[in-house]
Amino acid sequence: MILRFIGHLIWLTVCLFLGIAIGMFMFKATARGDNSNSTVVTIVRESAKHNIDPKLVAAIIKVESNWNVNAKGSVGEVGLMQMHPRFHKDTSIRAGIEYLAFVRKHCPYKENLTWVSCYNQGLTKHPKHPELLPYYKKVMSEYEALGGTKQSR
């Protein structure tokens, strides 16, 4: 019983810490129409399910949509993680994180989180040096600003 309580206490502490880190960018989302804390909760919950650092997800969201829930991409993708339009805001985050986990597993790049480049490039394009791609550089810059490191995961 005590171990269960301690486990819950640790989980709440981690969620609070990550919520604060992610919250650094949430004020911009609020200005663009996303005024719910459910976004942070969804990011933390779904990231934990797939063993992905929520700060990395926050960095990808920053680069993909600048926290604009109404963002529209050049080929029709929408929302925070720039997913297919059929996804609702919460399911878009969930689907984006699931796709990110899929990419991590199947992308040929593994060192220093270079697999993140496959989230943007897809799994069929394989540049020689993914760490030189502008997308990768932007995501890593945002990730490091949130306290993340490029260690392989």
Helices and strands as residue ranges (DSSP letters): H 2-31, H 38-49, H 54-65, H 89-106, G 111-116, H 117-121, G 130-132, H 134-145
